[in-house]
Amino acid sequence: MTDSSRKDVPGDASVIRDFIRLKLLGQSSGFLRILVILEQVADTDAPVLICGETGTGKELTARAVHYSSARREKPFIPVNCGAIPDNLLESELFGHAEGAFTDAKHSRTGLIAEADGGTLFLDEIEALTPKGQVVLLRFLEDLSFRPVGQARLKQVNTRIVSAVNADLRMEAEAGRFRWDLLYRLAVISFTLPPLRERGDDKRLLAEHFLKECAGTYDRPLRPLEDDVYDLIDTYDWPGNIRELRNFIHSAVLMSSGPKVDLPASAIVGPLKERGNGKTTHPMDAPLSQAKAKVNADFERAYILRTLRKTSGNISHAAKASGKDRRSFGRLMKKHGIDARAMRGP
């Protein structure tokens, strides 16, 4: 699987080889440019801001930054900024002394000290409250902090890698994020491409998840049916790589036979409004519409699969489906399916 536009990316073969072990898989030009950036910045100590839609692999990329650097033997500590309440923020990040507050029955090392010598990964940095932004900015000034309840300052050698789903510049312009903190975090900044812009990487990743699923659930490794590839190629994947992985796992576990096909339960999630390219989900519609949408997509997938099995022979496909030839032909017309494309030479 290749992308003809990737030949202009310098050093792509060596970059791919270096990052495959870190599970960064892809050959599209946009993805390879990200790998080149990672190769250039991994061994620096500069803060990195990773932007991208949900499910594009921001934490995996942050781990690649860490494990490609001289810090690889030290801890990688992930923190979800949206999961820490304001009143516990300083204690979580900086630690606290015994008796520093009501519930502080024991002293505790904070996440920043745990990451000393390594990397602190701040996920969903846009979720930091104004207080949290001030606390983090103060620490980033000189990488020093004071545990709650202690008087002595502590110094650490910690690299900061952050990730964001939103556009931080727009957040700053709207007054929801501090410009000075943005500048501190984004010394190096790049945006991971969404899966819909990664061409054949969708198939490459799907095949990787097939192998992963077989190993995880102790199942035989089976290839995908052509109609599964059709869906992978045409769906927009708003959940990106995470959604594709879950879809493949669902398809493997819910299908039987020599190949992985499209059981109804596996096609509920990835649906696409034909004609306008708009991605949707059936559960967002009224029940009758949602049911009709799922049924229509299952019906189309079934017809395509049956025709492929019969090499485009409509009479044989109709018989296999339990329909007469005329009824089967009407279903083909309804879904815009041309059997000629499935016939052999």
C-alpha positions as CSV (number, residue, x, y, z in Angstrom):
1,M,0.0,0.0,0.0
2,T,1.5,3.2,-1.1
3,D,0.6,6.9,-1.4
4,S,2.0,8.4,-4.6
5,S,2.4,11.7,-2.9
6,R,4.7,10.5,-0.3
7,K,7.8,10.2,-2.5
8,D,8.6,13.9,-1.8
9,V,9.1,13.3,1.9
10,P,12.8,13.1,2.7
11,G,14.2,10.0,4.4
12,D,10.8,8.3,4.7
13,A,12.1,4.8,4.7
14,S,14.4,5.3,7.6
15,V,11.9,7.3,9.5
16,I,9.2,4.6,9.1
17,R,11.7,2.0,10.3
18,D,12.6,4.0,13.4
19,F,9.0,4.6,14.5
20,I,7.3,1.3,13.7
21,R,8.6,-0.2,17.0
22,L,6.7,2.6,18.8
23,K,3.5,1.6,16.9
24,L,3.4,4.8,14.8
25,L,2.2,3.2,11.5
26,G,1.6,4.9,8.2
27,Q,3.0,5.7,4.8
28,S,0.9,8.8,3.7
29,S,2.7,12.0,3.0
30,G,1.1,13.9,5.9
31,F,1.9,11.2,8.4
32,L,5.5,10.9,7.2
33,R,6.0,14.6,7.7
34,I,5.0,14.2,11.3
35,L,7.5,11.4,11.7
36,V,10.3,13.7,10.3
37,I,9.4,16.4,12.8
38,L,9.5,13.8,15.7
39,E,12.9,12.6,14.6
40,Q,14.1,16.2,14.6
41,V,12.8,17.2,18.0
42,A,12.9,14.0,20.1
43,D,16.4,14.6,21.5
44,T,15.7,18.2,22.5
45,D,14.2,19.3,25.8
46,A,11.9,21.8,24.2
47,P,8.2,21.7,25.1
48,V,6.0,20.1,22.5
49,L,2.3,20.8,21.8
50,I,0.5,18.0,19.8
51,C,-2.7,19.1,18.2
52,G,-5.3,16.9,16.6
53,E,-8.8,15.6,16.6
54,T,-9.9,13.0,19.1
55,G,-8.6,9.5,18.3
56,T,-5.7,10.7,16.1
57,G,-3.0,9.2,18.4
58,K,-1.8,12.2,20.4
59,E,-0.8,10.1,23.5
60,L,0.9,7.5,21.3
61,T,2.8,10.3,19.6
62,A,3.8,11.8,22.9
63,R,5.1,8.4,24.0
64,A,7.1,8.3,20.8
65,V,8.7,11.7,21.6
66,H,9.7,10.3,25.0
67,Y,10.9,6.9,24.0
68,S,12.9,8.3,21.1
69,S,14.8,10.6,23.3
70,A,17.6,10.4,25.8
71,R,14.9,10.3,28.5
72,R,13.6,6.9,27.5
73,E,14.9,5.2,30.6
74,K,13.1,7.7,32.9
75,P,9.3,7.8,33.6
76,F,6.6,8.9,31.1
77,I,3.8,10.3,33.3
78,P,0.4,11.0,31.6
79,V,-2.0,13.5,33.2
80,N,-5.5,14.3,32.0
81,C,-6.0,17.9,32.8
82,G,-9.8,17.7,32.7
83,A,-9.9,15.1,35.4
84,I,-8.2,17.0,38.2
85,P,-10.5,19.4,40.2
86,D,-9.1,22.8,41.0
87,N,-8.9,22.2,44.8
88,L,-6.6,19.2,44.2
89,L,-4.6,20.5,41.3
90,E,-1.5,21.7,43.2
91,S,-1.5,18.6,45.4
92,E,-1.7,16.3,42.4
93,L,1.0,18.1,40.4
94,F,3.4,19.1,43.2
95,G,2.6,16.7,46.0
96,H,1.9,17.6,49.7
97,A,3.3,17.2,53.2
98,E,1.6,15.2,55.9
99,G,-1.0,17.4,57.6
100,A,-1.0,20.0,54.8
101,F,-4.8,19.8,54.7
102,T,-7.6,17.8,56.3
103,D,-7.2,14.6,54.4
104,A,-3.4,14.7,54.0
105,K,-2.7,11.8,56.4
106,H,0.6,11.0,54.6
107,S,3.0,13.0,52.6
108,R,2.8,12.4,48.8
109,T,5.0,12.9,45.8
110,G,3.4,14.8,43.0
111,L,3.2,13.9,39.4
112,I,5.8,16.4,38.4
113,A,8.4,15.0,40.8
114,E,7.5,11.5,39.5
115,A,8.4,12.6,36.0
116,D,11.8,14.0,37.1
117,G,14.3,13.2,34.4
118,G,11.5,12.0,32.1
119,T,8.4,13.4,30.4
120,L,5.2,14.9,31.8
121,F,2.4,14.5,29.3
122,L,-0.5,17.0,29.8
123,D,-3.5,15.7,27.9
124,E,-6.5,17.9,27.1
125,I,-4.5,21.0,28.1
126,E,-7.4,23.2,27.0
127,A,-9.5,21.9,29.9
128,L,-7.3,23.6,32.5
129,T,-9.2,26.2,34.5
130,P,-7.8,29.8,34.9
131,K,-6.3,28.8,38.2
132,G,-4.7,25.7,36.7
133,Q,-3.2,27.8,33.9
134,V,-1.6,30.1,36.5
135,V,-0.2,27.2,38.5
136,L,1.3,25.5,35.4
137,L,2.7,28.8,34.1
138,R,4.4,29.5,37.4
139,F,6.1,26.0,37.3
140,L,7.2,26.4,33.7
141,E,9.1,29.6,34.4
142,D,12.0,27.7,35.9
143,L,10.7,24.1,36.5
144,S,10.6,24.7,40.3
145,F,7.7,24.1,42.6
146,R,6.8,24.0,46.3
147,P,4.8,20.9,47.6
148,V,1.7,21.9,49.4
149,G,2.5,22.4,53.1
150,Q,6.3,22.8,52.6
151,A,8.4,25.9,52.5
152,R,11.3,24.6,50.4
153,L,11.3,24.9,46.7
154,K,12.2,21.8,44.6
155,Q,13.7,21.7,41.2
156,V,13.1,19.1,38.5
157,N,14.4,18.2,35.1
158,T,11.1,17.4,33.4
159,R,10.1,17.7,29.8
160,I,6.6,18.9,29.1
161,V,4.6,17.5,26.2
162,S,1.0,18.6,25.9
163,A,-2.0,17.6,23.7
164,V,-5.0,19.6,22.7
165,N,-8.2,18.8,20.8
166,A,-9.2,22.5,20.4
167,D,-7.5,25.3,18.6
168,L,-5.6,26.9,21.4
169,R,-5.1,30.2,19.5
170,M,-8.8,30.6,19.2
171,E,-9.2,29.8,22.8
172,A,-6.6,32.4,23.7
173,E,-8.3,35.0,21.4
174,A,-11.6,34.3,23.2
175,G,-9.9,34.8,26.6
176,R,-10.2,31.2,27.7
177,F,-6.5,30.4,27.6
178,R,-3.5,32.5,28.5
179,W,-1.3,33.6,25.7
180,D,1.8,33.4,27.9
181,L,1.1,29.8,28.7
182,L,0.4,29.0,25.1
183,Y,3.8,30.4,24.1
184,R,5.5,28.3,26.8
185,L,3.8,25.1,25.7
186,A,4.1,25.5,22.0
187,V,7.8,25.9,21.4
188,I,7.4,23.0,19.0
189,S,3.8,22.5,17.7
190,F,2.3,20.3,15.0
191,T,-1.1,18.8,14.1
192,L,-1.7,15.1,13.5
193,P,-3.6,14.5,10.3
194,P,-7.1,13.0,10.7
195,L,-7.6,9.5,9.4
196,R,-9.8,10.6,6.5
197,E,-6.8,12.5,5.1
198,R,-4.4,9.5,5.3
199,G,-5.3,7.6,2.2
200,D,-4.2,4.0,2.2
201,D,-3.1,4.3,5.9
202,K,-6.7,3.3,6.7
203,R,-6.2,-0.1,5.2
204,L,-2.7,-0.5,6.7
205,L,-4.0,0.3,10.1
206,A,-7.1,-2.0,9.7
207,E,-4.8,-4.9,8.9
208,H,-2.6,-4.1,11.9
209,F,-5.7,-4.1,14.1
210,L,-6.8,-7.5,12.6
211,K,-3.5,-9.0,13.8
212,E,-3.8,-7.3,17.1
213,C,-7.3,-8.6,17.6
214,A,-6.4,-12.1,16.7
215,G,-3.6,-12.1,19.3
216,T,-5.7,-10.4,22.0
217,Y,-8.6,-12.7,21.8
218,D,-6.8,-15.9,20.6
219,R,-8.7,-16.0,17.3
220,P,-7.4,-17.2,13.9
221,L,-6.1,-14.4,11.7
222,R,-8.7,-13.9,8.9
223,P,-8.7,-11.5,6.0
224,L,-11.3,-8.8,5.5
225,E,-14.1,-9.1,3.0
226,D,-14.1,-6.6,0.2
227,D,-17.2,-4.9,1.5
228,V,-15.4,-4.2,4.8
229,Y,-12.6,-2.5,2.8
230,D,-15.3,-0.5,0.9
231,L,-16.6,0.9,4.1
232,I,-13.1,1.6,5.5
233,D,-12.3,3.5,2.3
234,T,-15.5,5.6,2.1
235,Y,-16.3,6.4,5.7
236,D,-15.0,9.6,7.3
237,W,-14.0,8.1,10.6
238,P,-14.8,11.1,12.9
239,G,-13.3,9.1,15.8
240,N,-10.2,8.5,13.7
241,I,-7.8,5.7,14.6
242,R,-9.5,4.8,17.9
243,E,-12.8,4.4,16.1
244,L,-11.3,2.2,13.3
245,R,-9.6,0.0,16.0
246,N,-12.9,-0.5,17.8
247,F,-14.7,-1.2,14.5
248,I,-12.2,-3.9,13.5
249,H,-12.3,-5.6,16.9
250,S,-16.1,-5.6,16.7
251,A,-16.2,-7.0,13.2
252,V,-13.7,-9.8,14.1
253,L,-15.6,-10.8,17.2
254,M,-19.1,-10.6,15.7
255,S,-18.5,-12.3,12.4
256,S,-17.8,-16.0,11.4
257,G,-16.5,-17.7,8.4
258,P,-13.2,-17.7,6.5
259,K,-13.2,-13.9,6.2
260,V,-14.2,-11.0,8.4
261,D,-17.5,-9.6,7.0
262,L,-20.0,-6.9,8.1
263,P,-22.4,-8.2,10.7
264,A,-25.2,-5.7,11.5
265,S,-23.8,-5.0,14.9
266,A,-20.5,-3.9,13.4
267,I,-22.0,-1.4,10.9
268,V,-24.2,0.6,13.3
269,G,-21.4,3.0,14.1
270,P,-19.8,3.8,10.8
271,L,-22.5,5.2,8.6
272,K,-22.3,7.9,6.0
273,E,-25.0,10.0,4.3
274,R,-24.5,9.2,0.7
275,G,-24.4,12.1,-1.8
276,N,-23.3,14.9,0.5
277,G,-20.4,13.2,2.3
278,K,-21.8,14.1,5.7
279,T,-20.9,11.8,8.5
280,T,-23.7,10.9,10.9
281,H,-24.7,8.3,13.5
282,P,-28.1,6.6,13.4
283,M,-28.7,7.1,17.1
284,D,-28.9,10.8,16.5
285,A,-32.1,10.4,14.4
286,P,-35.6,9.4,15.4
287,L,-36.1,5.7,16.0
288,S,-37.9,5.0,12.7
289,Q,-35.2,6.9,10.7
290,A,-32.4,5.3,12.6
291,K,-33.8,1.8,12.0
292,A,-34.3,2.5,8.3
293,K,-30.8,3.8,7.9
294,V,-29.2,0.7,9.5
295,N,-31.4,-1.6,7.5
296,A,-30.5,0.2,4.3
297,D,-26.8,0.0,4.9
298,F,-27.0,-3.7,5.9
299,E,-29.1,-4.4,2.8
300,R,-26.5,-2.7,0.5
301,A,-23.6,-4.5,2.2
302,Y,-25.4,-7.8,1.9
303,I,-26.1,-7.4,-1.9
304,L,-22.5,-6.3,-2.6
305,R,-21.1,-9.3,-0.7
306,T,-23.5,-11.8,-2.4
307,L,-22.6,-10.4,-5.9
308,R,-18.9,-10.7,-5.2
309,K,-19.3,-14.3,-4.1
310,T,-21.0,-15.0,-7.5
311,S,-18.6,-12.9,-9.5
312,G,-21.4,-10.5,-10.5
313,N,-23.8,-13.2,-11.7
314,I,-27.2,-11.7,-10.8
315,S,-29.2,-14.9,-11.2
316,H,-26.9,-16.9,-8.8
317,A,-26.8,-14.0,-6.3
318,A,-30.6,-13.8,-6.3
319,K,-30.9,-17.5,-5.7
320,A,-28.3,-17.4,-2.9
321,S,-30.3,-14.5,-1.2
322,G,-33.6,-16.3,-1.5
323,K,-35.0,-13.7,-3.9
324,D,-36.2,-14.0,-7.5
325,R,-34.0,-12.3,-10.1
326,R,-36.5,-9.4,-10.7
327,S,-36.7,-8.5,-7.0
328,F,-33.0,-8.8,-6.6
329,G,-32.5,-6.5,-9.5
330,R,-34.8,-3.9,-8.0
331,L,-32.7,-3.9,-4.8
332,M,-29.6,-3.4,-6.9
333,K,-31.2,-0.4,-8.6
334,K,-32.4,1.0,-5.3
335,H,-28.8,1.0,-4.0
336,G,-27.1,2.0,-7.2
337,I,-25.1,-1.2,-7.6
338,D,-23.7,-2.3,-10.9
339,A,-22.9,-6.0,-11.1
340,R,-20.6,-5.5,-14.1
341,A,-17.8,-4.1,-11.9
342,M,-17.7,-7.5,-10.1
343,R,-17.4,-9.7,-13.1
344,G,-14.1,-11.3,-14.0
345,P,-12.2,-10.5,-17.3
